[in-house]
Amino acid sequence: MKSWDAFIIPYPFSNGVFICGDPIAVSPDLTPEELEDKRLCLEKILTDINERADNYWVQ
């Protein structure tokens, strides 16, 4: 399927991997600077998880 986000649908019975990270708590009373720090932390965690998933089957 062609789409703007490169979404793909796997074939039935194909292999896949799910990788989860630890929960991230965000307090509602953070300052804008603290919130930006949390956002950057989340971005790094998601990038690392995505890289782990992309390299999962690579030996």
N, CA, C and O atoms as CSV, one atom per row, in Angstrom:
chain,resi,resn,atom,element,x,y,z
A,1,MET,N,N,0.837,-1.188,0.000
A,1,MET,CA,C,0.000,0.000,0.000
A,1,MET,C,C,0.878,1.247,0.000
A,1,MET,O,O,1.863,1.320,0.734
A,2,LYS,N,N,0.527,2.195,-0.801
A,2,LYS,CA,C,1.248,3.458,-0.814
A,2,LYS,C,C,0.583,4.414,0.170
A,2,LYS,O,O,-0.623,4.654,0.105
A,3,SER,N,N,1.382,4.952,1.077
A,3,SER,CA,C,0.847,5.933,2.018
A,3,SER,C,C,1.962,6.872,2.447
A,3,SER,O,O,3.140,6.588,2.227
A,4,TRP,N,N,1.593,7.980,3.054
A,4,TRP,CA,C,2.556,8.999,3.457
A,4,TRP,C,C,3.470,8.512,4.575
A,4,TRP,O,O,4.590,9.008,4.703
A,5,ASP,N,N,3.025,7.551,5.392
A,5,ASP,CA,C,3.834,7.119,6.532
A,5,ASP,C,C,4.530,5.778,6.309
A,5,ASP,O,O,5.109,5.227,7.246
A,6,ALA,N,N,4.488,5.251,5.108
A,6,ALA,CA,C,5.137,3.978,4.749
A,6,ALA,C,C,4.603,2.820,5.576
A,6,ALA,O,O,5.338,1.871,5.850
A,7,PHE,N,N,3.350,2.879,5.976
A,7,PHE,CA,C,2.719,1.806,6.738
A,7,PHE,C,C,2.687,0.548,5.897
A,7,PHE,O,O,2.333,0.583,4.718
A,8,ILE,N,N,3.056,-0.557,6.507
A,8,ILE,CA,C,3.030,-1.825,5.783
A,8,ILE,C,C,2.186,-2.825,6.562
A,8,ILE,O,O,2.121,-2.781,7.790
A,9,ILE,N,N,1.553,-3.710,5.841
A,9,ILE,CA,C,0.764,-4.776,6.440
A,9,ILE,C,C,1.499,-6.080,6.177
A,9,ILE,O,O,1.719,-6.437,5.019
A,10,PRO,N,N,1.886,-6.804,7.231
A,10,PRO,CA,C,2.625,-8.045,7.003
A,10,PRO,C,C,1.736,-9.126,6.405
A,10,PRO,O,O,0.519,-9.126,6.586
A,11,TYR,N,N,2.368,-10.041,5.693
A,11,TYR,CA,C,1.644,-11.184,5.156
A,11,TYR,C,C,1.181,-12.073,6.313
A,11,TYR,O,O,1.832,-12.122,7.356
A,12,PRO,N,N,0.070,-12.766,6.131
A,12,PRO,CA,C,-0.370,-13.689,7.188
A,12,PRO,C,C,0.727,-14.706,7.513
A,12,PRO,O,O,1.415,-15.194,6.616
A,13,PHE,N,N,0.881,-15.016,8.784
A,13,PHE,CA,C,1.836,-16.000,9.305
A,13,PHE,C,C,3.292,-15.571,9.142
A,13,PHE,O,O,4.192,-16.406,9.232
A,14,SER,N,N,3.535,-14.283,8.904
A,14,SER,CA,C,4.917,-13.821,8.820
A,14,SER,C,C,5.452,-13.552,10.229
A,14,SER,O,O,4.682,-13.440,11.183
A,15,ASN,N,N,6.767,-13.451,10.348
A,15,ASN,CA,C,7.410,-13.189,11.631
A,15,ASN,C,C,7.399,-11.697,11.934
A,15,ASN,O,O,7.397,-10.862,11.030
A,16,GLY,N,N,7.393,-11.384,13.211
A,16,GLY,CA,C,7.456,-9.999,13.642
A,16,GLY,C,C,8.061,-9.940,15.034
A,16,GLY,O,O,8.260,-10.969,15.680
A,17,VAL,N,N,8.344,-8.758,15.479
A,17,VAL,CA,C,8.915,-8.574,16.812
A,17,VAL,C,C,8.266,-7.350,17.457
A,17,VAL,O,O,8.036,-6.334,16.802
A,18,PHE,N,N,7.977,-7.468,18.747
A,18,PHE,CA,C,7.468,-6.355,19.539
A,18,PHE,C,C,8.492,-6.062,20.626
A,18,PHE,O,O,8.879,-6.965,21.369
A,19,ILE,N,N,8.926,-4.840,20.727
A,19,ILE,CA,C,9.870,-4.443,21.768
A,19,ILE,C,C,9.245,-3.282,22.527
A,19,ILE,O,O,8.814,-2.292,21.936
A,20,CYS,N,N,9.203,-3.423,23.850
A,20,CYS,CA,C,8.627,-2.393,24.715
A,20,CYS,C,C,9.696,-1.838,25.635
A,20,CYS,O,O,10.632,-2.542,26.016
A,21,GLY,N,N,9.554,-0.605,25.980
A,21,GLY,CA,C,10.458,0.019,26.942
A,21,GLY,C,C,9.771,0.178,28.283
A,21,GLY,O,O,8.606,-0.183,28.448
A,22,ASP,N,N,10.493,0.711,29.220
A,22,ASP,CA,C,9.936,0.979,30.535
A,22,ASP,C,C,8.927,2.125,30.466
A,22,ASP,O,O,9.016,2.977,29.582
A,23,PRO,N,N,7.969,2.148,31.393
A,23,PRO,CA,C,7.009,3.263,31.421
A,23,PRO,C,C,7.721,4.596,31.693
A,23,PRO,O,O,8.736,4.646,32.388
A,24,ILE,N,N,7.173,5.648,31.138
A,24,ILE,CA,C,7.732,6.981,31.327
A,24,ILE,C,C,6.669,7.844,32.001
A,24,ILE,O,O,5.597,8.076,31.441
A,25,ALA,N,N,6.972,8.311,33.195
A,25,ALA,CA,C,6.033,9.161,33.936
A,25,ALA,C,C,6.321,10.626,33.634
A,25,ALA,O,O,7.470,11.067,33.660
A,26,VAL,N,N,5.263,11.366,33.347
A,26,VAL,CA,C,5.386,12.792,33.084
A,26,VAL,C,C,4.428,13.522,34.008
A,26,VAL,O,O,3.211,13.363,33.914
A,27,SER,N,N,4.982,14.311,34.887
A,27,SER,CA,C,4.186,15.062,35.844
A,27,SER,C,C,3.468,16.209,35.131
A,27,SER,O,O,4.050,16.842,34.250
A,28,PRO,N,N,2.224,16.484,35.495
A,28,PRO,CA,C,1.493,17.572,34.823
A,28,PRO,C,C,1.989,18.967,35.201
A,28,PRO,O,O,1.605,19.945,34.559
A,29,ASP,N,N,2.822,19.077,36.216
A,29,ASP,CA,C,3.272,20.406,36.647
A,29,ASP,C,C,4.721,20.704,36.267
A,29,ASP,O,O,5.402,21.453,36.967
A,30,LEU,N,N,5.196,20.127,35.169
A,30,LEU,CA,C,6.553,20.387,34.707
A,30,LEU,C,C,6.648,21.762,34.069
A,30,LEU,O,O,5.689,22.262,33.481
A,31,THR,N,N,7.820,22.361,34.196
A,31,THR,CA,C,8.076,23.621,33.503
A,31,THR,C,C,8.294,23.307,32.018
A,31,THR,O,O,8.537,22.154,31.663
A,32,PRO,N,N,8.210,24.305,31.162
A,32,PRO,CA,C,8.461,24.051,29.730
A,32,PRO,C,C,9.850,23.443,29.481
A,32,PRO,O,O,9.999,22.596,28.600
A,33,GLU,N,N,10.848,23.858,30.233
A,33,GLU,CA,C,12.193,23.308,30.051
A,33,GLU,C,C,12.242,21.835,30.461
A,33,GLU,O,O,12.857,21.018,29.776
A,34,GLU,N,N,11.594,21.498,31.578
A,34,GLU,CA,C,11.552,20.111,32.025
A,34,GLU,C,C,10.759,19.241,31.058
A,34,GLU,O,O,11.111,18.088,30.807
A,35,LEU,N,N,9.688,19.806,30.522
A,35,LEU,CA,C,8.883,19.078,29.548
A,35,LEU,C,C,9.689,18.799,28.277
A,35,LEU,O,O,9.585,17.717,27.699
A,36,GLU,N,N,10.478,19.759,27.850
A,36,GLU,CA,C,11.335,19.566,26.675
A,36,GLU,C,C,12.374,18.485,26.953
A,36,GLU,O,O,12.681,17.686,26.068
A,37,ASP,N,N,12.918,18.447,28.169
A,37,ASP,CA,C,13.868,17.399,28.537
A,37,ASP,C,C,13.202,16.020,28.456
A,37,ASP,O,O,13.805,15.070,27.958
A,38,LYS,N,N,11.968,15.912,28.942
A,38,LYS,CA,C,11.229,14.641,28.860
A,38,LYS,C,C,10.980,14.254,27.412
A,38,LYS,O,O,11.083,13.081,27.052
A,39,ARG,N,N,10.647,15.249,26.571
A,39,ARG,CA,C,10.397,14.979,25.160
A,39,ARG,C,C,11.644,14.444,24.482
A,39,ARG,O,O,11.573,13.493,23.704
A,40,LEU,N,N,12.794,15.057,24.776
A,40,LEU,CA,C,14.051,14.596,24.199
A,40,LEU,C,C,14.403,13.197,24.692
A,40,LEU,O,O,14.913,12.376,23.930
A,41,CYS,N,N,14.130,12.927,25.962
A,41,CYS,CA,C,14.357,11.600,26.522
A,41,CYS,C,C,13.476,10.573,25.814
A,41,CYS,O,O,13.949,9.497,25.446
A,42,LEU,N,N,12.210,10.897,25.623
A,42,LEU,CA,C,11.293,10.001,24.931
A,42,LEU,C,C,11.739,9.764,23.490
A,42,LEU,O,O,11.686,8.636,23.001
A,43,GLU,N,N,12.172,10.813,22.816
A,43,GLU,CA,C,12.641,10.678,21.440
A,43,GLU,C,C,13.826,9.725,21.362
A,43,GLU,O,O,13.884,8.887,20.462
A,44,LYS,N,N,14.779,9.840,22.299
A,44,LYS,CA,C,15.944,8.951,22.308
A,44,LYS,C,C,15.528,7.515,22.590
A,44,LYS,O,O,16.014,6.590,21.939
A,45,ILE,N,N,14.640,7.322,23.544
A,45,ILE,CA,C,14.180,5.966,23.874
A,45,ILE,C,C,13.488,5.329,22.677
A,45,ILE,O,O,13.742,4.165,22.367
A,46,LEU,N,N,12.618,6.074,21.999
A,46,LEU,CA,C,11.913,5.532,20.834
A,46,LEU,C,C,12.873,5.226,19.685
A,46,LEU,O,O,12.705,4.230,18.981
A,47,THR,N,N,13.862,6.069,19.499
A,47,THR,CA,C,14.862,5.830,18.461
A,47,THR,C,C,15.651,4.558,18.769
A,47,THR,O,O,15.898,3.747,17.876
A,48,ASP,N,N,16.047,4.382,20.039
A,48,ASP,CA,C,16.782,3.181,20.437
A,48,ASP,C,C,15.939,1.917,20.254
A,48,ASP,O,O,16.432,0.903,19.761
A,49,ILE,N,N,14.664,1.983,20.654
A,49,ILE,CA,C,13.782,0.827,20.496
A,49,ILE,C,C,13.577,0.500,19.026
A,49,ILE,O,O,13.574,-0.669,18.640
A,50,ASN,N,N,13.405,1.521,18.212
A,50,ASN,CA,C,13.233,1.306,16.776
A,50,ASN,C,C,14.472,0.659,16.168
A,50,ASN,O,O,14.360,-0.237,15.330
A,51,GLU,N,N,15.650,1.109,16.585
A,51,GLU,CA,C,16.897,0.522,16.086
A,51,GLU,C,C,17.022,-0.935,16.534
A,51,GLU,O,O,17.433,-1.789,15.750
A,52,ARG,N,N,16.669,-1.224,17.791
A,52,ARG,CA,C,16.697,-2.612,18.269
A,52,ARG,C,C,15.759,-3.486,17.449
A,52,ARG,O,O,16.109,-4.612,17.094
A,53,ALA,N,N,14.575,-2.976,17.149
A,53,ALA,CA,C,13.606,-3.750,16.362
A,53,ALA,C,C,14.118,-3.962,14.942
A,53,ALA,O,O,13.987,-5.058,14.397
A,54,ASP,N,N,14.697,-2.931,14.339
A,54,ASP,CA,C,15.212,-3.057,12.968
A,54,ASP,C,C,16.345,-4.074,12.894
A,54,ASP,O,O,16.491,-4.758,11.881
A,55,ASN,N,N,17.148,-4.183,13.945
A,55,ASN,CA,C,18.298,-5.076,13.944
A,55,ASN,C,C,18.034,-6.399,14.645
A,55,ASN,O,O,18.963,-7.181,14.844
A,56,TYR,N,N,16.806,-6.664,15.018
A,56,TYR,CA,C,16.493,-7.867,15.797
A,56,TYR,C,C,16.862,-9.149,15.078
A,56,TYR,O,O,17.411,-10.069,15.685
A,57,TRP,N,N,16.568,-9.217,13.804
A,57,TRP,CA,C,16.806,-10.452,13.039
A,57,TRP,C,C,18.200,-10.488,12.420
A,57,TRP,O,O,18.598,-11.514,11.868
A,58,VAL,N,N,18.946,-9.391,12.502
A,58,VAL,CA,C,20.285,-9.337,11.935
A,58,VAL,C,C,21.247,-10.040,12.893
A,58,VAL,O,O,21.307,-9.703,14.076
A,59,GLN,N,N,21.981,-10.990,12.393
A,59,GLN,CA,C,22.909,-11.758,13.249
A,59,GLN,C,C,24.316,-11.333,12.983
A,59,GLN,O,O,25.245,-11.855,13.598
